[in-house]
Amino acid sequence: MDDKQQLKRRDFMSIATWAIGILIGAGMGLPAIAYIIGPALREDEAFGWIRLGSISKVELGIPTLFKAKIERQTGWIVNEEEITVYVLTENGRDFIAMSNICTHLGCRVRWIKDQDQFFCPCHNGVFNKAGGVVAGPVPRPLDRFEVKVEDDQLFILGG
């Protein structure tokens, strides 16, 4: 009987040792796996709705420049970026938001009020008030953002 009881004690100690080892391993391993995989599973907040400001800032028929700061996270690195967007309305109800980045080589365009056009200084690209191509080596109109208005605040989708 002593041999059977001795054997049972050995089995119990072996099982207890393995169980403790597994608990310690899981206690350290699961958080490590979550730390490594977590950023890949997280949605990018930069591609949600970004608040630009009040619709009262937009003058009828004149593109108005808005600036918004967003944070983009790549892995464990967080970068703060500033997005600049021109917003235009002709009636105060319907808004279009256009990027201020030229579609030719990525230079910043600026609104020239006297000429009623956007101008890109890099290669003399010219866009009309709605962002359409007028002149220069520009391949396509200015990029647009989806716009929504809530509580007299302008929001754009994306970034």
N, C-alpha and C positions, 0 to 999 in steps of 0.2 A: 503493500500500500504506500509506503514511503516513496517508492520509485514513481508511482502514478501521480502522487501529489507533487513530487519534485518536478515532474515533467509538466504538469499543469501550471506550476508557478513559472517555469521557464517560458512556456507559451504565453502566459499572461504578461510577463515582463517584455517579451519580444513584441507582442501586439501593442502594449502600452508605449514602448519606445518608438515604434513605427507611427503610432497615432500622434504622439507629441511632435515628432519630426514633420509629419504631414501638416499639422496645425501651424507650426512655426513657418514652414515653407509657404503655406497658403496665406498666412498673415503678412508675409513679406512679398510674396510673388504677385498676388492679386492687385495691390496698389501699384506695384511697379508696372504691370501690364496696362492698367488704366492710365497711368502717367504717360506711357509711350503711345498708346492708341488713342487717347482722349482727343487730341487736336484734330485727328482725321475724322472723327465722328461728329465734331461740332460744326454747326452751320455757320457760314460766314455772315456776320451781321452787316458787313459793308454792302451787301446786295439787297438790303431791305429798303424801306422807305426812309429817305433822308429829308429832314426839315430844312427848308431854305429860309423862310421868313414870311412876313405878312404880305398879302396880296395888295395892300395899300401902297407898297413901295413901287409897284409896277405902273408906269405911265402908259396910257393908251397909245398904241402905235410906235412905241420906242422900246427897243430891247434893253432890259435892265439887268445888270450884272449882280449875281448873288454868289456869295462864298459860304461854303459849309465845311466843317472839319469832321473827318471820319477816322476811325481806327480800323486798320486792317491787320489781321493776325495771320502770319505764315508760320506754321509750326509753333514755336515758342517765342517768336519775335513779333512784337507789336509795333507797328508804324502808324504815326498820325499823319494823315494827308489832308490837304486842302483842295476841295473841288470847287471850280468856278463854272457857273452856268449862266447863260443869258436866257431870260424869260421874256416872252412877248405875248401881248394880248391886244386884240383890236376892239373887243367889245366889253372887257372887264369880267367876262364869264368863262371864256375858253382860253386856255393858256397853252403855249408851246415852250418847251425848255430845250435849249440847244447847247451843246458843248462849245467851249471857246477854244478848242484845239483844232487846228487846221487838218483836214483829211489828207493833205499832200505829204508833209513831213513832220507833223506834230507840233508846229510852232503855235504860239498863242495868237488868236485873232483879237482885234479890238474894233469896237463900234465907232465909226466916223459919222457923227451926227450930221455934219454939213453935207456929206455926200449920200447919206441915207444907205450906207453899206458897211459890211464888215470887211476889214482889210487884214491880210496876213503879210507882215513885213519881210518874211524870209524869201519868198519868190514871187511877190506881188500877186498873191491870190486874192480874189475879190468874191464876196458872197452878198446876196441881197438880204433884205430885212428878215426873211423867213429862213435864211440859211442856205438858199439855193446858189449854185455856182453861176457866177457872172463872167469872170475872166481868170486867166492864169493857168498854171499846170495842175490845178486842183481836180482830182478824179471824181469826187462825189460831193453832195451837200454836207453841211455840218451834221454831226451825229445828234440824234434827239433822245430825250428821256421821256418816259411815261410820267405824266403829271397827275396829281390829285390835289384837291383843295378840301381841307377840313377845318372848321372853325376859323375861317379867313386866313389860314396858314397854307403855304405852298409846300408840297412834298414831291420829290422825284424818286423814281425807283432805280436802284442800281448804284453805280459809282464807278 
